[in-house]
Amino acid sequence: MGRYARRILQAAALVVALFLALALAGRVARPLSTLMLWRYATGQPVKREWTSLERMSPFLMRAVIASEDAQFCRHDGVDWQAVGDVLEQSDEDGPSRGASTIPMQVARNLFLWQGRSYVRKGLEIPIAMTLSALWPKRRMLEVYLNIAEWGPGGIFGAQAAARAYFGTPAAALDPREAALLASALPNPLRRNPGRPSALHLRLAQRLAGKAASPGLPLDCLAR
């Protein structure tokens, strides 16, 4: 093996070791997303108040899972059926829609970049599966609800979003408010839960029905 090959392998091993160390730390730490770090580095505001899952409305948990990852309790970090469907419909620029599970979104937000790319998706999948192997489901959801971007001006996490849009803590969100927040997640810079458009309202009403369904798998969140 040549000198350059050894250096490449050493660098790769260092990257993997660093990732595993950060992933293990994420079981107990309060991580920042790459977008939060970028905003801090460029002097832009970040509004985030870390909140435990126990202090969040169960209506919000149900609405977010129903909206973002209905099979959250049933997969290993990746919904392979959804990924296959998206790849079949993608073009040369990459997938046009996400099919990203909550673990995949956590992987992207903590370790990767935004945008359409096969390269990013290829990295996102093993990172999501590793995080899912290392973290309990409750911890995965807790991290997601604390790092998700929820609006312009640096609003991140459920607590900051609940206070910004409804003047209430995340624990007090009712089903309607929870559905409005969850349905804003796919486009948080354009959808305002506090002043929803007609389309946003329709999406939230539909989501509220899905979130209330007794068939939504949530057993993995039981303590």
Secondary structure, 3 states (H helix, E strand, C coil): CCHHHHHHHHHHHHHHHHHHHHHHHCCCCCCCCHHHHHHHHCCCCCECCCCCHHHCCHHHHHHHHHHHCCCCCCCCCCCHHHHHHHHHHCECCECCCCCCCHHHHHHHHHHCCCCCCHHHHHHHHHHHHHHHHHCCHHHHHHHHHHHCEEECCCEECHHHHHHHHHCCCHHHCCHHHHHHHHHHCCCCCCCCCCCCCHHHHHHHHHHHHHHCCCCCCCHHHCC
